[in-house]
Structure formats: structure tokens, C-alpha cells
Amino acid sequence: MIAATLFVYGHGNHVNWGDWHFVQLPSPGDLIAVKDYKGMIHYATVRHTEHKVTSVHRADEAPSAIVITDWKSAYDDDGSDVA
């Protein structure tokens, strides 16, 4: 698993949705689905990913990633459109 910080742009805002685990980092154009704490599923299209690399000689730093997305829609877990 890869941990990455997720930023979502939509409705004129950009919001840090926190850190999420990915099987692999998504590529631009990929559609991702994120379930929120209420059980709603949000869909977003990936704009780009940013990688922070670290030296193999620095054990005190870890590599990190940010995934920048555009929000598309949200659905309740029963499939009804909420936005």
C-alpha cells in the first residue's frame, strides 16, 4: 500500500481530504472512489500526482506523495445521487 495525501477541487474550493492508502499511485485521468465517514462514495478524476523523493542515505525522511483531483459526484451507498 502507498499512503498519499488527497486534495480535492470542486465547487470553487480545494480541500485536503487527508491521507489515504492506495494500491498504487493513480495516474492523470484515473477515476478514484473515496468513501467518507457517512458512507457516501465520492468520485474524483486525478489531475496529477506529486512525489517527494528522499535520499537513500537519510533514514530520518520518508518519501511522500500528493494526489490532486477534481471532484465529480457523490452517491449514498444505496446508489442514489446526492450531488
Biopython code that builds the backbone (N, CA, C, O; Angstrom):
import numpy as np
from Bio.PDB.StructureBuilder import StructureBuilder

atoms = [
    (1, "MET", "N", (0.838, -1.186, 0.000)),
    (1, "MET", "CA", (0.000, 0.000, 0.000)),
    (1, "MET", "C", (0.885, 1.253, 0.000)),
    (1, "MET", "O", (1.974, 1.274, 0.573)),
    (2, "ILE", "N", (0.385, 2.270, -0.650)),
    (2, "ILE", "CA", (1.077, 3.553, -0.708)),
    (2, "ILE", "C", (0.189, 4.596, -0.047)),
    (2, "ILE", "O", (-0.981, 4.728, -0.406)),
    (3, "ALA", "N", (0.724, 5.332, 0.904)),
    (3, "ALA", "CA", (-0.031, 6.413, 1.544)),
    (3, "ALA", "C", (0.215, 7.698, 0.777)),
    (3, "ALA", "O", (1.349, 8.012, 0.415)),
    (4, "ALA", "N", (-0.867, 8.445, 0.529)),
    (4, "ALA", "CA", (-0.755, 9.727, -0.161)),
    (4, "ALA", "C", (-1.807, 10.680, 0.388)),
    (4, "ALA", "O", (-2.886, 10.261, 0.808)),
    (5, "THR", "N", (-1.478, 11.958, 0.379)),
    (5, "THR", "CA", (-2.426, 12.988, 0.788)),
    (5, "THR", "C", (-3.313, 13.315, -0.405)),
    (5, "THR", "O", (-2.824, 13.495, -1.520)),
    (6, "LEU", "N", (-4.621, 13.391, -0.166)),
    (6, "LEU", "CA", (-5.590, 13.614, -1.235)),
    (6, "LEU", "C", (-6.137, 15.036, -1.160)),
    (6, "LEU", "O", (-6.700, 15.442, -0.144)),
    (7, "PHE", "N", (-5.965, 15.790, -2.250)),
    (7, "PHE", "CA", (-6.559, 17.117, -2.378)),
    (7, "PHE", "C", (-7.659, 17.043, -3.418)),
    (7, "PHE", "O", (-7.467, 16.485, -4.499)),
    (8, "VAL", "N", (-8.827, 17.613, -3.088)),
    (8, "VAL", "CA", (-9.979, 17.568, -3.984)),
    (8, "VAL", "C", (-10.415, 18.989, -4.314)),
    (8, "VAL", "O", (-10.662, 19.800, -3.421)),
    (9, "TYR", "N", (-10.505, 19.278, -5.612)),
    (9, "TYR", "CA", (-11.013, 20.557, -6.100)),
    (9, "TYR", "C", (-12.452, 20.363, -6.558)),
    (9, "TYR", "O", (-12.764, 19.397, -7.255)),
    (10, "GLY", "N", (-13.331, 21.288, -6.163)),
    (10, "GLY", "CA", (-14.722, 21.214, -6.589)),
    (10, "GLY", "C", (-15.531, 22.332, -5.981)),
    (10, "GLY", "O", (-15.262, 22.765, -4.861)),
    (11, "HIS", "N", (-16.521, 22.801, -6.717)),
    (11, "HIS", "CA", (-17.415, 23.868, -6.263)),
    (11, "HIS", "C", (-16.642, 25.114, -5.841)),
    (11, "HIS", "O", (-17.034, 25.798, -4.896)),
    (12, "GLY", "N", (-15.537, 25.411, -6.543)),
    (12, "GLY", "CA", (-14.761, 26.609, -6.259)),
    (12, "GLY", "C", (-13.825, 26.497, -5.068)),
    (12, "GLY", "O", (-13.201, 27.487, -4.685)),
    (13, "ASN", "N", (-13.712, 25.326, -4.479)),
    (13, "ASN", "CA", (-12.856, 25.119, -3.312)),
    (13, "ASN", "C", (-11.833, 24.036, -3.588)),
    (13, "ASN", "O", (-12.006, 23.219, -4.493)),
    (14, "HIS", "N", (-10.769, 24.035, -2.808)),
    (14, "HIS", "CA", (-9.878, 22.877, -2.776)),
    (14, "HIS", "C", (-9.700, 22.495, -1.315)),
    (14, "HIS", "O", (-9.457, 23.340, -0.453)),
    (15, "VAL", "N", (-9.828, 21.195, -1.061)),
    (15, "VAL", "CA", (-9.853, 20.707, 0.309)),
    (15, "VAL", "C", (-8.870, 19.549, 0.462)),
    (15, "VAL", "O", (-8.793, 18.661, -0.388)),
    (16, "ASN", "N", (-8.127, 19.578, 1.554)),
    (16, "ASN", "CA", (-7.249, 18.468, 1.906)),
    (16, "ASN", "C", (-8.120, 17.405, 2.579)),
    (16, "ASN", "O", (-8.640, 17.624, 3.673)),
    (17, "TRP", "N", (-8.275, 16.267, 1.928)),
    (17, "TRP", "CA", (-9.092, 15.182, 2.469)),
    (17, "TRP", "C", (-8.283, 14.231, 3.337)),
    (17, "TRP", "O", (-8.796, 13.202, 3.778)),
    (18, "GLY", "N", (-7.031, 14.566, 3.584)),
    (18, "GLY", "CA", (-6.215, 13.749, 4.482)),
    (18, "GLY", "C", (-5.429, 12.675, 3.754)),
    (18, "GLY", "O", (-5.328, 12.674, 2.527)),
    (19, "ASP", "N", (-4.882, 11.771, 4.530)),
    (19, "ASP", "CA", (-4.032, 10.705, 3.999)),
    (19, "ASP", "C", (-4.848, 9.445, 3.758)),
    (19, "ASP", "O", (-5.659, 9.045, 4.593)),
    (20, "TRP", "N", (-4.623, 8.825, 2.603)),
    (20, "TRP", "CA", (-5.347, 7.628, 2.192)),
    (20, "TRP", "C", (-4.350, 6.603, 1.671)),
    (20, "TRP", "O", (-3.266, 6.954, 1.206)),
    (21, "HIS", "N", (-4.728, 5.334, 1.756)),
    (21, "HIS", "CA", (-3.909, 4.265, 1.194)),
    (21, "HIS", "C", (-4.366, 3.960, -0.227)),
    (21, "HIS", "O", (-5.563, 3.882, -0.504)),
    (22, "PHE", "N", (-3.409, 3.790, -1.110)),
    (22, "PHE", "CA", (-3.649, 3.414, -2.500)),
    (22, "PHE", "C", (-2.885, 2.127, -2.783)),
    (22, "PHE", "O", (-1.817, 1.904, -2.212)),
    (23, "VAL", "N", (-3.419, 1.280, -3.656)),
    (23, "VAL", "CA", (-2.697, 0.090, -4.091)),
    (23, "VAL", "C", (-1.487, 0.520, -4.907)),
    (23, "VAL", "O", (-0.400, -0.043, -4.777)),
    (24, "GLN", "N", (-1.694, 1.531, -5.754)),
    (24, "GLN", "CA", (-0.602, 2.189, -6.480)),
    (24, "GLN", "C", (-1.027, 3.630, -6.673)),
    (24, "GLN", "O", (-2.215, 3.945, -6.595)),
    (25, "LEU", "N", (-0.076, 4.499, -6.924)),
    (25, "LEU", "CA", (-0.447, 5.896, -7.144)),
    (25, "LEU", "C", (-1.225, 6.013, -8.445)),
    (25, "LEU", "O", (-0.819, 5.448, -9.460)),
    (26, "PRO", "N", (-2.343, 6.743, -8.429)),
    (26, "PRO", "CA", (-3.121, 6.897, -9.648)),
    (26, "PRO", "C", (-2.414, 7.817, -10.639)),
    (26, "PRO", "O", (-1.555, 8.618, -10.269)),
    (27, "SER", "N", (-2.794, 7.682, -11.896)),
    (27, "SER", "CA", (-2.250, 8.499, -12.985)),
    (27, "SER", "C", (-3.264, 9.559, -13.382)),
    (27, "SER", "O", (-4.454, 9.408, -13.105)),
    (28, "PRO", "N", (-2.811, 10.631, -14.029)),
    (28, "PRO", "CA", (-3.757, 11.642, -14.522)),
    (28, "PRO", "C", (-4.852, 10.999, -15.379)),
    (28, "PRO", "O", (-4.580, 10.162, -16.240)),
    (29, "GLY", "N", (-6.088, 11.412, -15.120)),
    (29, "GLY", "CA", (-7.236, 10.872, -15.838)),
    (29, "GLY", "C", (-7.907, 9.706, -15.142)),
    (29, "GLY", "O", (-9.045, 9.371, -15.471)),
    (30, "ASP", "N", (-7.230, 9.073, -14.179)),
    (30, "ASP", "CA", (-7.845, 7.972, -13.439)),
    (30, "ASP", "C", (-9.015, 8.484, -12.612)),
    (30, "ASP", "O", (-8.993, 9.608, -12.110)),
    (31, "LEU", "N", (-10.031, 7.649, -12.477)),
    (31, "LEU", "CA", (-11.171, 7.950, -11.615)),
    (31, "LEU", "C", (-10.966, 7.197, -10.308)),
    (31, "LEU", "O", (-10.739, 5.987, -10.315)),
    (32, "ILE", "N", (-11.045, 7.915, -9.176)),
    (32, "ILE", "CA", (-10.918, 7.256, -7.880)),
    (32, "ILE", "C", (-12.232, 7.395, -7.124)),
    (32, "ILE", "O", (-12.983, 8.348, -7.332)),
    (33, "ALA", "N", (-12.497, 6.441, -6.253)),
    (33, "ALA", "CA", (-13.691, 6.450, -5.407)),
    (33, "ALA", "C", (-13.247, 6.478, -3.958)),
    (33, "ALA", "O", (-12.407, 5.677, -3.548)),
    (34, "VAL", "N", (-13.806, 7.399, -3.178)),
    (34, "VAL", "CA", (-13.431, 7.553, -1.770)),
    (34, "VAL", "C", (-14.703, 7.518, -0.934)),
    (34, "VAL", "O", (-15.625, 8.300, -1.168)),
    (35, "LYS", "N", (-14.755, 6.615, 0.037)),
    (35, "LYS", "CA", (-15.913, 6.535, 0.928)),
    (35, "LYS", "C", (-15.659, 7.412, 2.139)),
    (35, "LYS", "O", (-14.639, 7.266, 2.813)),
    (36, "ASP", "N", (-16.593, 8.333, 2.421)),
    (36, "ASP", "CA", (-16.414, 9.222, 3.565)),
    (36, "ASP", "C", (-16.955, 8.576, 4.845)),
    (36, "ASP", "O", (-17.451, 7.449, 4.818)),
    (37, "TYR", "N", (-16.855, 9.290, 5.949)),
    (37, "TYR", "CA", (-17.253, 8.754, 7.245)),
    (37, "TYR", "C", (-18.748, 8.500, 7.354)),
    (37, "TYR", "O", (-19.176, 7.766, 8.244)),
    (38, "LYS", "N", (-19.563, 9.091, 6.461)),
    (38, "LYS", "CA", (-21.010, 8.856, 6.454)),
    (38, "LYS", "C", (-21.406, 7.700, 5.541)),
    (38, "LYS", "O", (-22.580, 7.335, 5.468)),
    (39, "GLY", "N", (-20.434, 7.130, 4.851)),
    (39, "GLY", "CA", (-20.716, 6.028, 3.941)),
    (39, "GLY", "C", (-20.981, 6.463, 2.512)),
    (39, "GLY", "O", (-21.238, 5.623, 1.649)),
    (40, "MET", "N", (-20.922, 7.773, 2.244)),
    (40, "MET", "CA", (-21.120, 8.257, 0.879)),
    (40, "MET", "C", (-19.863, 7.995, 0.061)),
    (40, "MET", "O", (-18.749, 8.106, 0.572)),
    (41, "ILE", "N", (-20.043, 7.651, -1.200)),
    (41, "ILE", "CA", (-18.924, 7.413, -2.098)),
    (41, "ILE", "C", (-18.760, 8.623, -2.996)),
    (41, "ILE", "O", (-19.693, 9.014, -3.698)),
    (42, "HIS", "N", (-17.570, 9.219, -2.974)),
    (42, "HIS", "CA", (-17.247, 10.388, -3.786)),
    (42, "HIS", "C", (-16.323, 9.948, -4.913)),
    (42, "HIS", "O", (-15.386, 9.178, -4.703)),
    (43, "TYR", "N", (-16.604, 10.451, -6.116)),
    (43, "TYR", "CA", (-15.777, 10.145, -7.278)),
    (43, "TYR", "C", (-15.020, 11.398, -7.685)),
    (43, "TYR", "O", (-15.571, 12.498, -7.690)),
    (44, "ALA", "N", (-13.751, 11.217, -8.026)),
    (44, "ALA", "CA", (-12.910, 12.335, -8.441)),
    (44, "ALA", "C", (-11.957, 11.854, -9.531)),
    (44, "ALA", "O", (-11.513, 10.706, -9.528)),
    (45, "THR", "N", (-11.653, 12.755, -10.458)),
    (45, "THR", "CA", (-10.704, 12.461, -11.525)),
    (45, "THR", "C", (-9.345, 13.037, -11.147)),
    (45, "THR", "O", (-9.249, 14.181, -10.705)),
    (46, "VAL", "N", (-8.312, 12.251, -11.320)),
    (46, "VAL", "CA", (-6.963, 12.661, -10.947)),
    (46, "VAL", "C", (-6.422, 13.676, -11.950)),
    (46, "VAL", "O", (-6.402, 13.423, -13.155)),
    (47, "ARG", "N", (-5.983, 14.832, -11.438)),
    (47, "ARG", "CA", (-5.282, 15.831, -12.256)),
    (47, "ARG", "C", (-3.831, 15.437, -12.419)),
    (47, "ARG", "O", (-3.324, 15.307, -13.533)),
    (48, "HIS", "N", (-3.165, 15.248, -11.276)),
    (48, "HIS", "CA", (-1.764, 14.842, -11.279)),
    (48, "HIS", "C", (-1.367, 14.366, -9.889)),
    (48, "HIS", "O", (-2.100, 14.546, -8.917)),
    (49, "THR", "N", (-0.197, 13.759, -9.820)),
    (49, "THR", "CA", (0.370, 13.371, -8.534)),
    (49, "THR", "C", (1.715, 14.073, -8.372)),
    (49, "THR", "O", (2.422, 14.339, -9.344)),
    (50, "GLU", "N", (2.038, 14.361, -7.139)),
    (50, "GLU", "CA", (3.318, 14.984, -6.806)),
    (50, "GLU", "C", (4.078, 14.023, -5.899)),
    (50, "GLU", "O", (3.519, 13.479, -4.946)),
    (51, "HIS", "N", (5.345, 13.823, -6.201)),
    (51, "HIS", "CA", (6.177, 12.902, -5.437)),
    (51, "HIS", "C", (7.288, 13.671, -4.744)),
    (51, "HIS", "O", (7.957, 14.505, -5.354)),
    (52, "LYS", "N", (7.477, 13.383, -3.468)),
    (52, "LYS", "CA", (8.633, 13.923, -2.749)),
    (52, "LYS", "C", (9.590, 12.756, -2.527)),
    (52, "LYS", "O", (9.322, 11.855, -1.732)),
    (53, "VAL", "N", (10.692, 12.792, -3.235)),
    (53, "VAL", "CA", (11.669, 11.723, -3.091)),
    (53, "VAL", "C", (12.637, 12.059, -1.959)),
    (53, "VAL", "O", (12.821, 13.221, -1.596)),
    (54, "THR", "N", (13.236, 11.028, -1.425)),
    (54, "THR", "CA", (14.219, 11.227, -0.362)),
    (54, "THR", "C", (15.463, 10.401, -0.668)),
    (54, "THR", "O", (15.404, 9.402, -1.384)),
    (55, "SER", "N", (16.563, 10.828, -0.125)),
    (55, "SER", "CA", (17.830, 10.138, -0.319)),
    (55, "SER", "C", (17.827, 8.795, 0.416)),
    (55, "SER", "O", (17.286, 8.683, 1.516)),
    (56, "VAL", "N", (18.423, 7.802, -0.191)),
    (56, "VAL", "CA", (18.547, 6.506, 0.483)),
    (56, "VAL", "C", (19.482, 6.601, 1.679)),
    (56, "VAL", "O", (19.534, 5.685, 2.500)),
    (57, "HIS", "N", (20.212, 7.689, 1.781)),
    (57, "HIS", "CA", (21.156, 7.890, 2.882)),
    (57, "HIS", "C", (20.532, 8.637, 4.061)),
    (57, "HIS", "O", (21.207, 8.883, 5.061)),
    (58, "ARG", "N", (19.249, 9.000, 3.954)),
    (58, "ARG", "CA", (18.563, 9.735, 5.026)),
    (58, "ARG", "C", (17.459, 8.872, 5.613)),
    (58, "ARG", "O", (16.341, 8.855, 5.097)),
    (59, "ALA", "N", (17.756, 8.171, 6.664)),
    (59, "ALA", "CA", (16.772, 7.293, 7.300)),
    (59, "ALA", "C", (15.708, 8.077, 8.049)),
    (59, "ALA", "O", (14.657, 7.526, 8.374)),
    (60, "ASP", "N", (15.962, 9.371, 8.334)),
    (60, "ASP", "CA", (15.017, 10.175, 9.102)),
    (60, "ASP", "C", (13.918, 10.789, 8.222)),
    (60, "ASP", "O", (13.015, 11.441, 8.746)),
    (61, "GLU", "N", (13.976, 10.595, 6.900)),
    (61, "GLU", "CA", (12.960, 11.125, 5.996)),
    (61, "GLU", "C", (12.311, 9.984, 5.220)),
    (61, "GLU", "O", (12.966, 9.005, 4.862)),
    (62, "ALA", "N", (11.033, 10.127, 4.973)),
    (62, "ALA", "CA", (10.314, 9.128, 4.184)),
    (62, "ALA", "C", (9.777, 9.780, 2.920)),
    (62, "ALA", "O", (9.412, 10.956, 2.946)),
    (63, "PRO", "N", (9.720, 9.051, 1.825)),
    (63, "PRO", "CA", (9.117, 9.617, 0.626)),
    (63, "PRO", "C", (7.624, 9.845, 0.859)),
    (63, "PRO", "O", (7.016, 9.185, 1.702)),
    (64, "SER", "N", (7.042, 10.770, 0.117)),
    (64, "SER", "CA", (5.610, 11.045, 0.260)),
    (64, "SER", "C", (5.025, 11.407, -1.093)),
    (64, "SER", "O", (5.750, 11.654, -2.057)),
    (65, "ALA", "N", (3.704, 11.434, -1.146)),
    (65, "ALA", "CA", (3.017, 11.756, -2.395)),
    (65, "ALA", "C", (1.749, 12.538, -2.094)),
    (65, "ALA", "O", (1.153, 12.408, -1.025)),
    (66, "ILE", "N", (1.352, 13.352, -3.063)),
    (66, "ILE", "CA", (0.088, 14.097, -3.015)),
    (66, "ILE", "C", (-0.663, 13.780, -4.297)),
    (66, "ILE", "O", (-0.083, 13.781, -5.382)),
    (67, "VAL", "N", (-1.951, 13.509, -4.168)),
    (67, "VAL", "CA", (-2.808, 13.245, -5.320)),
    (67, "VAL", "C", (-3.788, 14.412, -5.437)),
    (67, "VAL", "O", (-4.564, 14.673, -4.518)),
    (68, "ILE", "N", (-3.749, 15.109, -6.570)),
    (68, "ILE", "CA", (-4.618, 16.263, -6.825)),
    (68, "ILE", "C", (-5.755, 15.802, -7.740)),
    (68, "ILE", "O", (-5.507, 15.225, -8.799)),
    (69, "THR", "N", (-7.013, 16.061, -7.326)),
    (69, "THR", "CA", (-8.156, 15.569, -8.093)),
    (69, "THR", "C", (-9.211, 16.657, -8.300)),
    (69, "THR", "O", (-9.209, 17.689, -7.628)),
    (70, "ASP", "N", (-10.109, 16.396, -9.248)),
    (70, "ASP", "CA", (-11.310, 17.199, -9.474)),
    (70, "ASP", "C", (-12.511, 16.359, -9.070)),
    (70, "ASP", "O", (-12.721, 15.270, -9.605)),
    (71, "TRP", "N", (-13.303, 16.865, -8.121)),
    (71, "TRP", "CA", (-14.489, 16.159, -7.643)),
    (71, "TRP", "C", (-15.506, 16.046, -8.770)),
    (71, "TRP", "O", (-15.704, 17.001, -9.523)),
    (72, "LYS", "N", (-16.156, 14.888, -8.896)),
    (72, "LYS", "CA", (-17.139, 14.663, -9.956)),
    (72, "LYS", "C", (-18.554, 14.489, -9.423)),
    (72, "LYS", "O", (-19.468, 15.184, -9.867)),
    (73, "SER", "N", (-18.752, 13.579, -8.483)),
    (73, "SER", "CA", (-20.085, 13.280, -7.974)),
    (73, "SER", "C", (-19.991, 12.496, -6.675)),
    (73, "SER", "O", (-18.922, 12.029, -6.282)),
    (74, "ALA", "N", (-21.135, 12.365, -6.020)),
    (74, "ALA", "CA", (-21.204, 11.572, -4.789)),
    (74, "ALA", "C", (-22.513, 10.793, -4.764)),
    (74, "ALA", "O", (-23.536, 11.253, -5.271)),
    (75, "TYR", "N", (-22.462, 9.620, -4.172)),
    (75, "TYR", "CA", (-23.620, 8.752, -4.092)),
    (75, "TYR", "C", (-23.705, 8.152, -2.695)),
    (75, "TYR", "O", (-22.687, 7.888, -2.055)),
    (76, "ASP", "N", (-24.948, 7.937, -2.227)),
    (76, "ASP", "CA", (-25.128, 7.172, -0.997)),
    (76, "ASP", "C", (-24.752, 5.740, -1.309)),
    (76, "ASP", "O", (-24.681, 5.346, -2.473)),
    (77, "ASP", "N", (-24.509, 4.956, -0.257)),
    (77, "ASP", "CA", (-24.131, 3.568, -0.506)),
    (77, "ASP", "C", (-25.249, 2.760, -1.134)),
    (77, "ASP", "O", (-25.013, 1.636, -1.578)),
    (78, "ASP", "N", (-26.482, 3.306, -1.187)),
    (78, "ASP", "CA", (-27.581, 2.617, -1.888)),
    (78, "ASP", "C", (-27.626, 2.997, -3.368)),
    (78, "ASP", "O", (-28.484, 2.512, -4.105)),
    (79, "GLY", "N", (-26.699, 3.871, -3.811)),
    (79, "GLY", "CA", (-26.607, 4.241, -5.217)),
    (79, "GLY", "C", (-27.366, 5.485, -5.621)),
    (79, "GLY", "O", (-27.355, 5.850, -6.797)),
    (80, "SER", "N", (-28.036, 6.159, -4.670)),
    (80, "SER", "CA", (-28.785, 7.361, -5.035)),
    (80, "SER", "C", (-27.843, 8.553, -5.120)),
    (80, "SER", "O", (-26.984, 8.749, -4.260)),
    (81, "ASP", "N", (-28.019, 9.344, -6.170)),
    (81, "ASP", "CA", (-27.186, 10.521, -6.439)),
    (81, "ASP", "C", (-27.501, 11.592, -5.401)),
    (81, "ASP", "O", (-28.667, 11.919, -5.177)),
    (82, "VAL", "N", (-26.452, 12.146, -4.760)),
    (82, "VAL", "CA", (-26.672, 13.185, -3.752)),
    (82, "VAL", "C", (-26.095, 14.519, -4.174)),
    (82, "VAL", "O", (-26.326, 15.524, -3.502)),
    (83, "ALA", "N", (-25.355, 14.558, -5.263)),
    (83, "ALA", "CA", (-24.791, 15.833, -5.713)),
    (83, "ALA", "C", (-24.601, 15.851, -7.212)),
    (83, "ALA", "O", (-24.135, 16.848, -7.763)),
]
sb = StructureBuilder()
sb.init_structure("model")
sb.init_model(0)
sb.init_chain("A")
sb.init_seg("    ")
for serial, (resi, resn, name, xyz) in enumerate(atoms, 1):
    if name == "N":
        sb.init_residue(resn, " ", resi, " ")
    sb.init_atom(name, np.array(xyz, "f"), 0.0, 1.0, " ", f" {name:<3s}", serial, name[0])
structure = sb.get_structure()
